[in-house]
Every structure is written in structure tokens, then in C-alpha cells.
Amino acid sequence: PKPTKTQAPAPKPTKTQAPAPKPTKTQTPTPKPTQTTPSKPKPSTGSAAAIVSKAKSFIGIPYVWGGKSPSGWDCIGFVQYVYSLQGVTINGYNRTSFTPSVGYTVPYSQAKPGDILFWPGHVAISLGGGQNIGAWNPGMGTRIGPDSWIGTPSKVVRVFG
């Protein structure tokens, strides 16, 4: 606002005002964060056992193309949803390419419960021992089945462990 005749304008700083104090040698500078790149990144929450347990609790949920919730999901929606319950966001993949933003790839011979199994056109969660749980198709819904139903997975991604 403009000053009125009864208001004096705000005083301007003068050269006699002291500048802000500079740090002294007794002050400890804030340490800079170090960057480390773990060879096997892990999310901050969740576990493979929790993934398997939660996945099994959804047996019987219907398959819905493009679905992403317990009211119905496709294979990718199922895996994303189960992992999200453990604080893990899985994105960046679709039915023709699989590049999740978490985890690391292991050989199928080393697949463990909770790992993500990928075949061209299908994604599921490993239960170990050649079994998995996934949202298969409209006739089968979410169920446990052998990995061999569609052959050896082309990629296995481990998020926990």
C-alpha cells in the first residue's frame, strides 16, 4: 500500500546495519550425503512371505482385462496390487516388455516364493517349487497353478531377499 500523509514510509536499510553472521570455525558443516548403489536394491517395507500370503488371500478374484483392484484385475494389475500392499510400486512394464522399476533379475532355476515371474503375455507371483499364483484369464480368475502351464518364464525378478 502507498503511504498516506499520516503514515511514514518504511525505513530503508542503511549501510550501518550488520550483515548476517558468517559461520565460524566452531560450526560443523552439514555433511553431504554419500551415494551408494546396492547391488541388490530392496524396498523399505514388506517381505516375500507377506507377498505370498497376501497373494493367496485373493484366490478366486475374477480376471478383468485392464483391472487393477480386488473387484477384478488382469495379471499385471494383480501383481501391481499385491506388491503395492507391501509398499512397492511396480510400473514400467506391459504384456510385451518387462522392465520393472524395482528388484533384480535372477535365473528361473533360482526362483523363490514372492518373485515375479514373466512370460510373454503373462505375469504371476512365484510360490516356489514350480507353482505360481496369478490372474490367468476370464475362465480361471486368480488361482494357483504350475509354471509349466505356459512354459518356463522368460524372466524372474526378485524384489525381496
C-alpha positions as CSV (number, residue, x, y, z in Angstrom):
1,P,0.0,0.0,0.0
2,K,1.1,3.6,-0.6
3,P,1.9,5.6,2.5
4,T,-0.6,8.3,3.4
5,K,0.2,11.6,4.8
6,T,-0.2,10.3,8.3
7,Q,1.9,7.2,7.7
8,A,5.6,7.4,7.3
9,P,7.2,5.1,4.7
10,A,9.0,2.0,6.0
11,P,12.6,2.8,6.7
12,K,15.2,1.6,4.2
13,P,18.1,-0.4,5.3
14,T,21.2,1.6,5.9
15,K,24.9,0.7,5.5
16,T,25.3,0.7,9.3
17,Q,23.1,-2.5,9.7
18,A,25.3,-5.5,10.3
19,P,25.3,-8.2,7.7
20,A,24.1,-11.7,8.5
21,P,26.7,-13.6,10.6
22,K,29.0,-15.9,8.7
23,P,29.7,-19.5,10.0
24,T,32.6,-19.7,12.4
25,K,35.1,-22.5,12.5
26,T,33.4,-23.9,15.5
27,Q,30.2,-24.7,13.5
28,T,30.1,-28.1,11.9
29,P,29.1,-28.0,8.2
30,T,26.2,-30.2,7.2
31,P,27.7,-33.5,5.8
32,K,26.9,-34.2,2.2
33,P,25.0,-37.4,1.7
34,T,27.1,-40.2,0.2
35,Q,25.6,-42.2,-2.7
36,T,25.9,-45.9,-2.6
37,T,24.4,-48.2,-5.1
38,P,23.5,-51.6,-3.6
39,S,23.9,-54.5,-5.9
40,K,20.5,-55.8,-4.9
41,P,18.1,-52.9,-4.2
42,K,15.3,-53.6,-1.7
43,P,12.3,-51.6,-0.9
44,S,11.9,-50.3,2.6
45,T,8.9,-52.3,3.6
46,G,7.4,-55.7,3.0
47,S,8.7,-59.2,2.6
48,A,8.5,-62.1,0.2
49,A,6.5,-64.1,2.7
50,A,4.0,-61.2,3.1
51,I,3.7,-61.1,-0.7
52,V,2.8,-64.8,-0.9
53,S,0.4,-64.6,2.0
54,K,-1.4,-61.6,0.6
55,A,-1.5,-63.1,-2.9
56,K,-3.1,-66.3,-1.7
57,S,-5.8,-64.3,0.1
58,F,-7.0,-63.2,-3.3
59,I,-7.6,-66.6,-4.8
60,G,-11.0,-66.6,-6.6
61,I,-11.0,-62.9,-7.6
62,P,-12.2,-62.6,-11.2
63,Y,-10.0,-61.8,-14.1
64,V,-10.9,-58.4,-15.7
65,W,-8.8,-57.2,-18.6
66,G,-7.2,-53.9,-17.5
67,G,-8.5,-54.3,-13.9
68,K,-6.3,-53.2,-11.0
69,S,-8.3,-53.9,-7.9
70,P,-9.8,-56.8,-5.9
71,S,-13.1,-56.2,-7.8
72,G,-11.3,-57.7,-10.8
73,W,-7.8,-57.5,-12.4
74,D,-5.7,-58.8,-15.1
75,C,-2.3,-60.5,-14.4
76,I,-0.4,-57.2,-14.3
77,G,-3.0,-55.5,-12.2
78,F,-2.9,-58.4,-9.7
79,V,0.9,-58.3,-9.3
80,Q,0.9,-54.5,-9.0
81,Y,-1.8,-54.5,-6.4
82,V,-0.3,-57.2,-4.2
83,Y,3.1,-55.5,-4.3
84,S,1.6,-52.1,-3.5
85,L,0.2,-53.5,-0.3
86,Q,3.8,-54.1,0.8
87,G,4.9,-50.5,-0.1
88,V,6.3,-51.4,-3.5
89,T,5.3,-49.6,-6.7
90,I,5.7,-51.8,-9.8
91,N,5.4,-49.9,-13.1
92,G,7.1,-49.6,-16.4
93,Y,6.0,-52.9,-17.9
94,N,3.3,-54.3,-20.1
95,R,2.5,-57.6,-21.8
96,T,5.2,-57.4,-24.3
97,S,8.2,-56.0,-22.4
98,F,9.0,-56.4,-18.7
99,T,11.2,-53.7,-17.1
100,P,10.0,-53.2,-13.5
101,S,11.4,-50.3,-11.6
102,V,12.3,-52.4,-8.6
103,G,14.2,-55.6,-7.9
104,Y,16.8,-57.5,-9.9
105,T,16.7,-60.4,-12.3
106,V,17.6,-64.0,-11.3
107,P,17.6,-67.2,-13.3
108,Y,14.4,-69.2,-13.2
109,S,16.3,-72.1,-11.5
110,Q,16.7,-69.7,-8.5
111,A,13.1,-68.6,-8.4
112,K,11.8,-68.2,-4.8
113,P,8.4,-67.6,-3.3
114,G,7.5,-63.9,-3.8
115,D,9.5,-63.4,-7.0
116,I,7.7,-62.0,-10.1
117,L,7.6,-64.4,-13.0
118,F,7.2,-63.2,-16.5
119,W,6.3,-65.0,-19.7
120,P,5.5,-63.1,-22.9
121,G,1.8,-62.2,-22.3
122,H,1.6,-63.2,-18.6
123,V,2.9,-62.1,-15.2
124,A,2.5,-64.0,-11.9
125,I,3.9,-64.4,-8.4
126,S,6.1,-67.4,-7.7
127,L,5.2,-69.7,-4.9
128,G,8.3,-71.7,-5.4
129,G,8.5,-75.4,-6.4
130,G,7.3,-74.7,-9.9
131,Q,4.0,-73.1,-8.7
132,N,2.7,-69.6,-9.0
133,I,-0.4,-67.5,-8.3
134,G,-1.7,-65.2,-10.9
135,A,-4.8,-63.8,-12.6
136,W,-5.0,-66.1,-15.6
137,N,-8.0,-65.4,-17.8
138,P,-11.7,-64.8,-17.5
139,G,-12.4,-68.5,-17.2
140,M,-9.8,-69.2,-14.5
141,G,-9.6,-65.9,-12.5
142,T,-6.9,-65.6,-9.8
143,R,-5.6,-69.0,-8.8
144,I,-2.6,-71.2,-8.1
145,G,-1.2,-73.2,-11.0
146,P,2.0,-74.8,-12.3
147,D,4.6,-72.6,-14.0
148,S,4.6,-75.1,-16.8
149,W,1.0,-74.1,-17.9
150,I,2.7,-71.7,-20.3
151,G,6.3,-72.9,-20.2
152,T,9.4,-71.6,-18.5
153,P,9.2,-67.9,-17.5
154,S,11.4,-65.8,-19.7
155,K,12.3,-63.5,-16.7
156,V,12.3,-63.7,-13.0
157,V,12.5,-60.6,-10.9
158,R,13.3,-60.7,-7.2
159,V,12.2,-57.7,-5.1
160,F,12.7,-59.1,-1.6
161,G,15.6,-61.2,-0.5
